Amino acid sequence: MEEVNQAKRPDRVLSGMRPTGYMHLGNYHGALKNFVDLQSQYDCYFFVADWHALTTAYDETHTIEEYSREMVVDWLGAGLLPEHCTIFVQSKVPEHAELHLFLSMITPLPWVERVPTYKDTIDALQEKDLATYGFLGYPVLQAADILIYRAERVPVGTDQSAHVEMSREIARRFNEIYGRGTDFETSVMGLLEDHGQAFKNDFLACHRGFREGGSQEALEEGLTLVSSSTSLTRRQAEVLEGYLRGTGRVILPEPRALATETPLVVGLDGRKMSKSYGNTIQLRDKPEVIEQKVSRMQTDPARVRLKDPGDPAKCPVYTWHEIYLDEAQREWAANGCRTASIGCRECKQPLIEVINEEQTLFRERAEPFANSPEKVRQILEDGSEKARVIAKETMTEVRSAIGIANA
């Protein structure tokens, strides 16, 4: 039996990463660290986006399986716990593809053409032939990834908020097209009757105030009335919300962006840390490798000699100080740079120590899984089975709403 609002689960969070190689510090601070923090607060689902890897690397599939496994090992090393979150593989839940197909039938072409990252990625990967439907339509697949789990929240940085907004628009369009079956209003009235005359009168007053008078206050009052009811199931609440808004039954709830802190981590050469630039520190790099990499990291070009003063604002290393070091250490580094009282090698030493300390923990947690691929396989198999239960439930409703018989 479905839970009532009083005992409802925490909001569901959904996110994924493409398996393009071993995780590095940019991946960790850009997304993975937030995943670890969120798993104790929400009902979290994190997936290996192997189909998404095909959108730009459709001719390089030989690495996908290995990178998928190693990426999950890095996730586990960073602190994701299978008992606190669901970790699964996108391609192991074929319902993603089915919902993507249905959504592609109703998504206007200009919607996908206007996605900001579409042209940016084409420009960045000029050596690739990206004139494919898969690349053009990947935002629709991304929407299917989110909507099939009825995720309330999607953790994103500001540069990805447009993708969540597009998922909301696609969900809204789907609900408007398929959410008003011939028995919808009859179902709503029966639902209101079941919850008492007082609740029915209050709800219909809010409905009239918003639908006939355009009162936002009436809408908010009605939404509060529904959300605070302890006798409505989650699906019943969604039906009433759809009727209140005038969109019909909410088959695919609209997700919300969950703003997360995503500091820009520059690479060893001063550019954004990226595998394609070869300027990364991987999460399982050994201490001697980390020391070697940080030691050769670019600094303020004005500091040619030890006695030359520098400017922390122009030094890529100082951006790492802001991520890793406390206020006193940052002040020490900034003052030493400006007055040339410390050298760049001395400035980097605290970073080497704190990164090594953090990554020693990563390596220790990852080692049992790195040495036992079977453990990783089982985690992904269990997670994919759990995810597919939800995906199947959603697709049963989607097919019924569209009018395509369920098997």
VODRENPA-307911 format. One record per residue (C-alpha): residue number from 1; residue in one letter; x, y, z. Coordinates in nm, 4 decimals. Example, Ala and Ser with C-alpha at 12.3 -4.5 7.8 and 13.67 -1.06 7.14 Angstrom:
<pts>
   resi   resn          u          v          w
      1      A     1.2300    -0.4500     0.7800
      2      S     1.3670    -0.1060     0.7140
</pts>
This chain:
<pts>
   resi   resn          u          v          w
      1      M     0.0000     0.0000     0.0000
      2      E     0.1263     0.3466    -0.0847
      3      E     0.2476     0.5592     0.2017
      4      V     0.0449     0.8568     0.3212
      5      N     0.1906     1.2056     0.3451
      6      Q     0.2451     1.1729     0.7197
      7      A     0.4927     0.8894     0.6674
      8      K     0.6233     0.9860     0.3259
      9      R     0.9787     0.9085     0.2261
     10      P     1.2419     1.1817     0.2043
     11      D     1.2601     1.3595    -0.1299
     12      R     1.4225     1.1441    -0.3952
     13      V     1.7468     1.2722    -0.5473
     14      L     1.8692     1.1511    -0.8860
     15      S     2.2008     1.2140    -1.0566
     16      G     2.4524     1.0332    -1.2717
     17      M     2.7944     1.0543    -1.4319
     18      R     2.9263     0.9386    -1.7644
     19      P     3.1988     0.6722    -1.7356
     20      T     3.4760     0.8541    -1.9193
     21      G     3.7698     0.7474    -1.7016
     22      Y     3.9034     0.7457    -1.3486
     23      M     3.7595     1.0138    -1.1167
     24      H     3.9762     1.3165    -1.0428
     25      L     3.9611     1.6061    -0.7973
     26      G     3.7508     1.8122    -1.0368
     27      N     3.4885     1.5361    -1.0442
     28      Y     3.5043     1.5027    -0.6663
     29      H     3.4535     1.8687    -0.5800
     30      G     3.2209     1.9275    -0.8752
     31      A     2.9712     1.6515    -0.7952
     32      L     3.0879     1.3465    -0.6019
     33      K     3.1471     1.5254    -0.2705
     34      N     2.7884     1.6497    -0.2866
     35      F     2.6646     1.2957    -0.3588
     36      V     2.8329     1.1776    -0.0402
     37      D     2.6755     1.4576     0.1634
     38      L     2.3282     1.4075     0.0148
     39      Q     2.3041     1.0308     0.0754
     40      S     2.2299     1.0843     0.4454
     41      Q     1.9599     1.3459     0.3810
     42      Y     1.7578     1.2146     0.0850
     43      D     1.6442     0.8992    -0.0925
     44      C     1.9380     0.9019    -0.3335
     45      Y     1.9781     0.7243    -0.6683
     46      F     2.3132     0.7619    -0.8453
     47      F     2.3706     0.5964    -1.1799
     48      V     2.6442     0.5152    -1.4275
     49      A     2.5307     0.6971    -1.7429
     50      D     2.6769     0.4515    -1.9923
     51      W     2.4232     0.5323    -2.2634
     52      H     2.5095     0.8998    -2.2286
     53      A     2.8747     0.8102    -2.2880
     54      L     2.7694     0.6977    -2.6357
     55      T     2.6431     1.0446    -2.7295
     56      T     2.9978     1.1713    -2.7840
     57      A     3.2009     0.8474    -2.7777
     58      Y     2.9858     0.6126    -2.9846
     59      D     3.2997     0.4885    -3.1621
     60      E     3.5017     0.4270    -2.8436
     61      T     3.2913     0.1704    -2.6624
     62      H     3.5786    -0.0622    -2.5662
     63      T     3.6489     0.1377    -2.2483
     64      I     3.2937     0.1825    -2.1187
     65      E     3.2741    -0.1351    -1.9097
     66      E     3.6148    -0.0819    -1.7474
     67      Y     3.5545     0.2875    -1.6829
     68      S     3.2094     0.2128    -1.5397
     69      R     3.3561    -0.0285    -1.2871
     70      E     3.6490     0.1964    -1.1919
     71      M     3.4223     0.4994    -1.1583
     72      V     3.2040     0.3130    -0.9089
     73      V     3.5158     0.2039    -0.7180
     74      D     3.6069     0.5733    -0.6949
     75      W     3.2535     0.6551    -0.5749
     76      L     3.2824     0.3949    -0.3003
     77      G     3.6277     0.5182    -0.2084
     78      A     3.4995     0.8742    -0.1807
     79      G     3.2338     0.7621     0.0678
     80      L     2.9183     0.6527    -0.1124
     81      L     2.7575     0.3688     0.0819
     82      P     2.5302     0.1147    -0.0943
     83      E     2.3291     0.0826     0.2269
     84      H     2.2545     0.4576     0.2192
     85      C     2.1978     0.5130    -0.1530
     86      T     2.1124     0.3184    -0.4675
     87      I     2.3953     0.2831    -0.7193
     88      F     2.3011     0.1406    -1.0578
     89      V     2.3758     0.1298    -1.4299
     90      Q     2.1552     0.3171    -1.6754
     91      S     2.1621     0.0463    -1.9443
     92      K     2.0526    -0.2182    -1.6906
     93      V     1.7175    -0.0392    -1.6658
     94      P     1.5821    -0.0483    -2.0240
     95      E     1.2739     0.1501    -1.9213
     96      H     1.4947     0.4612    -1.9533
     97      A     1.5037     0.4007    -2.3286
     98      E     1.1295     0.3410    -2.3520
     99      L     1.0418     0.6625    -2.1700
    100      H     1.2979     0.8477    -2.3803
    101      L     1.1165     0.7230    -2.6911
    102      F     0.7775     0.8453    -2.5658
    103      L     0.9177     1.1830    -2.4572
    104      S     1.0931     1.2298    -2.7910
    105      M     0.7516     1.2094    -2.9610
    106      I     0.6225     1.5182    -2.7785
    107      T     0.9362     1.7303    -2.7333
    108      P     0.9483     2.0221    -2.9807
    109      L     1.2691     2.0315    -3.1850
    110      P     1.3554     2.3939    -3.0897
    111      W     1.3664     2.2899    -2.7234
    112      V     1.6648     2.0612    -2.7757
    113      E     1.8356     2.2944    -3.0228
    114      R     1.8404     2.5795    -2.7713
    115      V     2.0163     2.3844    -2.4903
    116      P     2.3226     2.5990    -2.4086
    117      T     2.5701     2.3112    -2.3910
    118      Y     2.4718     2.1787    -2.7372
    119      K     2.6749     2.4260    -2.9430
    120      D     2.9401     2.4612    -2.6726
    121      T     3.0159     2.0881    -2.6854
    122      I     3.0255     2.0844    -3.0657
    123      D     3.2785     2.3674    -3.0560
    124      A     3.4852     2.1934    -2.7879
    125      L     3.4876     1.8574    -2.9699
    126      Q     3.5414     1.9699    -3.3276
    127      E     3.7319     1.6506    -3.4073
    128      K     3.4120     1.4510    -3.3387
    129      D     3.1209     1.4001    -3.5764
    130      L     2.8365     1.5049    -3.3497
    131      A     2.5753     1.5489    -3.6219
    132      T     2.3738     1.2614    -3.4734
    133      Y     2.0274     1.2320    -3.3255
    134      G     2.1766     1.0778    -3.0132
    135      F     2.3774     1.3900    -2.9396
    136      L     2.0964     1.6294    -3.0321
    137      G     1.8457     1.4337    -2.8268
    138      Y     2.0567     1.3645    -2.5182
    139      P     1.8664     1.6260    -2.3094
    140      V     1.5493     1.4224    -2.3720
    141      L     1.7243     1.1066    -2.2526
    142      Q     1.8458     1.3057    -1.9529
    143      A     1.4864     1.4094    -1.8813
    144      A     1.3795     1.0437    -1.9014
    145      D     1.6544     0.9507    -1.6547
    146      I     1.5107     1.1955    -1.4024
    147      L     1.1393     1.1593    -1.4637
    148      I     1.1261     0.7798    -1.4616
    149      Y     1.2224     0.7829    -1.0924
    150      R     0.9828     1.0655    -1.0119
    151      A     1.2784     1.2459    -0.8567
    152      E     1.1874     1.5594    -0.6662
    153      R     1.5404     1.7012    -0.6662
    154      V     1.8374     1.6973    -0.9026
    155      P     2.1712     1.8245    -0.7693
    156      V     2.3301     2.0562    -1.0240
    157      G     2.5673     2.3447    -1.0509
    158      T     2.4497     2.6674    -1.2114
    159      D     2.5844     2.5592    -1.5519
    160      Q     2.3493     2.2577    -1.5561
    161      S     2.0291     2.4194    -1.4281
    162      A     1.8974     2.4561    -1.7854
    163      H     1.8815     2.0761    -1.8170
    164      V     1.6614     2.0474    -1.5092
    165      E     1.4369     2.3246    -1.6369
    166      M     1.3988     2.1399    -1.9658
    167      S     1.3028     1.8237    -1.7775
    168      R     1.0348     2.0273    -1.5994
    169      E     0.9032     2.1586    -1.9311
    170      I     0.8900     1.8109    -2.0829
    171      A     0.7100     1.6716    -1.7761
    172      R     0.4625     1.9604    -1.7868
    173      R     0.3918     1.9032    -2.1565
    174      F     0.3462     1.5290    -2.1040
    175      N     0.1033     1.5869    -1.8173
    176      E    -0.0945     1.8425    -2.0167
    177      I    -0.1270     1.6058    -2.3145
    178      Y    -0.1933     1.2788    -2.1312
    179      G    -0.3080     1.3768    -1.7821
    180      R    -0.6703     1.4589    -1.8541
    181      G    -0.8398     1.1302    -1.9242
    182      T    -1.2182     1.1164    -1.9624
    183      D    -1.2566     1.0067    -1.6000
    184      F    -1.0132     1.2549    -1.4489
    185      E    -1.2644     1.5001    -1.3029
    186      T    -1.4858     1.2155    -1.1804
    187      S    -1.1822     1.0668    -1.0019
    188      V    -1.1017     1.4010    -0.8404
    189      M    -1.4576     1.4464    -0.7114
    190      G    -1.4624     1.0931    -0.5742
    191      L    -1.1313     1.1558    -0.4024
    192      L    -1.2622     1.4753    -0.2430
    193      E    -1.5769     1.2993    -0.1231
    194      D    -1.3634     1.0338     0.0446
    195      H    -1.1778     1.2980     0.2469
    196      G    -1.4700     1.4767     0.4019
    197      Q    -1.6975     1.7692     0.3237
    198      A    -1.4823     2.0297     0.4979
    199      F    -1.1711     1.9302     0.3008
    200      K    -1.3726     1.9233    -0.0231
    201      N    -1.5218     2.2703     0.0350
    202      D    -1.1866     2.4258     0.1228
    203      F    -1.0146     2.2663    -0.1747
    204      L    -1.2804     2.3680    -0.4272
    205      A    -1.2770     2.7245    -0.2905
    206      C    -0.9027     2.7385    -0.3588
    207      H    -0.9581     2.5861    -0.7033
    208      R    -1.2146     2.8524    -0.7940
    209      G    -0.9967     3.1299    -0.6558
    210      F    -0.7032     3.0273    -0.8721
    211      R    -0.8684     2.8910    -1.1865
    212      E    -1.1402     3.1572    -1.2101
    213      G    -0.9870     3.4500    -1.0270
    214      G    -0.6195     3.3926    -1.0968
    215      S    -0.5311     3.4253    -0.7288
    216      Q    -0.1795     3.2977    -0.6559
    217      E    -0.2680     3.3144    -0.2894
    218      A    -0.5521     3.0691    -0.3495
    219      L    -0.3148     2.8375    -0.5358
    220      E    -0.0626     2.8407    -0.2517
    221      E    -0.3382     2.7860     0.0036
    222      G    -0.4671     2.4880    -0.1944
    223      L    -0.1205     2.3362    -0.2311
    224      T    -0.0632     2.3733     0.1417
    225      L    -0.3997     2.2117     0.2137
    226      V    -0.3037     1.9101     0.0021
    227      S     0.0549     1.8754     0.1243
    228      S    -0.0424     1.9009     0.4916
    229      S    -0.3099     1.6319     0.4715
    230      T    -0.2081     1.3180     0.6587
    231      S    -0.4675     1.0964     0.4901
    232      L    -0.3710     1.1473     0.1242
    233      T    -0.1280     0.9139    -0.0452
    234      R     0.1487     1.0669    -0.2545
    235      R    -0.0296     0.9821    -0.5812
    236      Q    -0.3617     1.1199    -0.4538
    237      A    -0.1873     1.4433    -0.3598
    238      E    -0.0397     1.4640    -0.7103
    239      V    -0.3846     1.4147    -0.8658
    240      L    -0.5316     1.6988    -0.6594
    241      E    -0.2340     1.9216    -0.7319
    242      G    -0.2792     1.8610    -1.1060
    243      Y    -0.6482     1.9448    -1.0848
    244      L    -0.5759     2.2566    -0.8819
    245      R    -0.3187     2.3805    -1.1339
    246      G    -0.5352     2.2850    -1.4299
    247      T    -0.2745     2.0559    -1.5837
    248      G    -0.4536     1.7287    -1.5252
    249      R    -0.3208     1.4298    -1.3361
    250      V     0.0484     1.4560    -1.2564
    251      I     0.1891     1.1451    -1.4205
    252      L     0.5471     1.2709    -1.4300
    253      P     0.6147     1.5141    -1.1421
    254      E     0.8303     1.8142    -1.2235
    255      P     1.1750     1.7906    -1.0618
    256      R     1.3481     2.0808    -0.8912
    257      A     1.7113     2.1756    -0.9144
    258      L     1.8985     2.1207    -0.5908
    259      A     2.1652     2.3907    -0.5917
    260      T     2.5006     2.2550    -0.4800
    261      E     2.8371     2.4124    -0.4213
    262      T     3.0640     2.3240    -0.7114
    263      P     3.3959     2.5060    -0.6865
    264      L     3.5982     2.5240    -1.0057
    265      V     3.9052     2.3057    -0.9664
    266      V     4.1827     2.4129    -1.1989
    267      G     4.4180     2.1558    -1.3377
    268      L     4.7927     2.1298    -1.3130
    269      D     4.8329     2.3603    -1.6137
    270      G     4.5959     2.6318    -1.4906
    271      R     4.3063     2.5288    -1.7140
    272      K     3.9922     2.3566    -1.5885
    273      M     4.0808     2.0097    -1.4608
    274      S     3.9850     1.7643    -1.7322
    275      K     4.0887     1.4190    -1.8497
    276      S     4.1074     1.5498    -2.2046
    277      Y     4.3722     1.8051    -2.0989
    278      G     4.5788     1.5486    -1.9088
    279      N     4.6042     1.7864    -1.6128
    280      T     4.4314     1.5872    -1.3390
    281      I     4.4993     1.4391    -0.9984
    282      Q     4.3065     1.1139    -0.9741
    283      L     4.1284     1.0160    -0.6533
    284      R     4.3488     0.7116    -0.6057
    285      D     4.6847     0.8606    -0.7022
    286      K     4.9608     0.7496    -0.4661
    287      P     5.1422     1.0006    -0.2381
    288      E     5.4543     1.0186    -0.4527
    289      V     5.2437     1.0857    -0.7621
    290      I     5.0459     1.3601    -0.5867
    291      E     5.3649     1.5266    -0.4650
    292      Q     5.5149     1.5152    -0.8123
    293      K     5.2017     1.6571    -0.9759
    294      V     5.1423     1.9390    -0.7265
    295      S     5.5116     2.0317    -0.7275
    296      R     5.5038     2.1014    -1.1001
    297      M     5.1712     2.2836    -1.0943
    298      Q     5.1751     2.6274    -1.2553
    299      T     5.1928     2.9340    -1.0303
    300      D     5.1796     3.3114    -1.0793
    301      P     5.4009     3.3721    -1.3883
    302      A     5.5271     3.6953    -1.2283
    303      R     5.7256     3.4913    -0.9757
    304      V     6.0224     3.4060    -1.1949
    305      R     6.2708     3.4186    -0.9068
    306      L     6.2265     3.3458    -0.5373
    307      K     6.2552     3.7140    -0.4435
    308      D     5.9858     3.8212    -0.6940
    309      P     5.6537     3.9069    -0.5228
    310      G     5.3386     3.7453    -0.6609
    311      D     4.9647     3.7942    -0.6679
    312      P     4.7522     3.5108    -0.5173
    313      A     4.4605     3.6167    -0.7387
    314      K     4.6686     3.5238    -1.0438
    315      C     4.8030     3.1971    -0.9027
    316      P     4.6157     2.8731    -0.9880
    317      V     4.7611     2.7113    -0.6760
    318      Y     4.5842     2.9627    -0.4524
    319      T     4.2450     2.8441    -0.5831
    320      W     4.3347     2.5087    -0.4269
    321      H     4.4244     2.6826    -0.1022
    322      E     4.0704     2.8211    -0.0964
    323      I     3.9287     2.4698    -0.1271
    324      Y     4.1604     2.2798     0.1051
    325      L     4.3150     2.5113     0.3646
    326      D     4.1713     2.7023     0.6609
    327      E     4.1665     3.0799     0.6892
    328      A     4.4955     3.1060     0.8802
    329      Q     4.6782     2.8904     0.6271
    330      R     4.5322     3.0857     0.3365
    331      E     4.6435     3.4138     0.4923
    332      W     4.9928     3.2710     0.5459
    333      A     5.0126     3.1671     0.1805
    334      A     4.8705     3.4920     0.0432
    335      N     5.0971     3.7133     0.2547
    336      G     5.4017     3.5009     0.1790
    337      C     5.3294     3.5230    -0.1926
    338      R     5.2810     3.9013    -0.1949
    339      T     5.5963     3.9678     0.0115
    340      A     5.8072     3.6926    -0.1488
    341      S     5.8818     3.5643     0.2021
    342      I     5.8039     3.2070     0.0953
    343      G     5.8740     3.0250    -0.2272
    344      C     5.6198     2.8499    -0.4465
    345      R     5.7454     2.5064    -0.3386
    346      E     5.6951     2.5993     0.0267
    347      C     5.3504     2.7353    -0.0551
    348      K     5.2499     2.4039    -0.2146
    349      Q     5.3637     2.1815     0.0732
    350      P     5.0487     2.2203     0.2898
    351      L     4.8386     2.1275    -0.0139
    352      I     5.0424     1.8148    -0.0775
    353      E     4.9923     1.7101     0.2841
    354      V     4.6155     1.7688     0.3029
    355      I     4.5446     1.6122    -0.0374
    356      N     4.7518     1.3085     0.0567
    357      E     4.5678     1.2767     0.3859
    358      E     4.2296     1.2886     0.2147
    359      Q     4.3236     1.0509    -0.0637
    360      T     4.4809     0.7993     0.1711
    361      L     4.1287     0.7518     0.3062
    362      F     3.9909     0.7274    -0.0486
    363      R     4.2435     0.4577    -0.1403
    364      E     4.1848     0.2580     0.1776
    365      R     3.8075     0.2541     0.1263
    366      A     3.8402     0.1743    -0.2436
    367      E     4.0938    -0.1070    -0.2115
    368      P     3.8529    -0.3914    -0.1174
    369      F     3.6418    -0.3107    -0.4232
    370      A     3.9339    -0.2519    -0.6588
    371      N     4.0642    -0.5964    -0.5637
    372      S     3.7248    -0.7638    -0.5982
    373      P     3.5324    -0.6710    -0.9159
    374      E     3.2657    -0.9207    -0.8071
    375      K     3.1727    -0.6948    -0.5130
    376      V     3.1241    -0.4019    -0.7498
    377      R     2.9219    -0.6150    -0.9891
    378      Q     2.6915    -0.7244    -0.7067
    379      I     2.6387    -0.3671    -0.5855
    380      L     2.5428    -0.2586    -0.9368
    381      E     2.3210    -0.5618    -0.9920
    382      D     2.1342    -0.5056    -0.6657
    383      G     2.1027    -0.1324    -0.7294
    384      S     1.9815    -0.1823    -1.0862
    385      E     1.7148    -0.4292    -0.9719
    386      K     1.5924    -0.1830    -0.7096
    387      A     1.5896     0.1043    -0.9583
    388      R     1.4043    -0.1031    -1.2149
    389      V     1.1161    -0.1705    -0.9755
    390      I     1.0456     0.2043    -0.9652
    391      A     1.1035     0.2458    -1.3387
    392      K     0.8561    -0.0303    -1.4197
    393      E     0.5895     0.1283    -1.1972
    394      T     0.6336     0.4614    -1.3721
    395      M     0.6161     0.3060    -1.7175
    396      T     0.2952     0.1217    -1.6277
    397      E     0.1351     0.4596    -1.5542
    398      V     0.2902     0.6221    -1.8602
    399      R     0.1645     0.3534    -2.0990
    400      S    -0.1813     0.3611    -1.9405
    401      A    -0.2001     0.7405    -1.9739
    402      I    -0.0908     0.7307    -2.3383
    403      G    -0.3342     0.4501    -2.4174
    404      I    -0.0825     0.1799    -2.5040
    405      A    -0.1790    -0.1434    -2.3329
    406      N     0.0520    -0.2766    -2.0652
    407      A     0.1660    -0.6359    -2.1196
</pts>
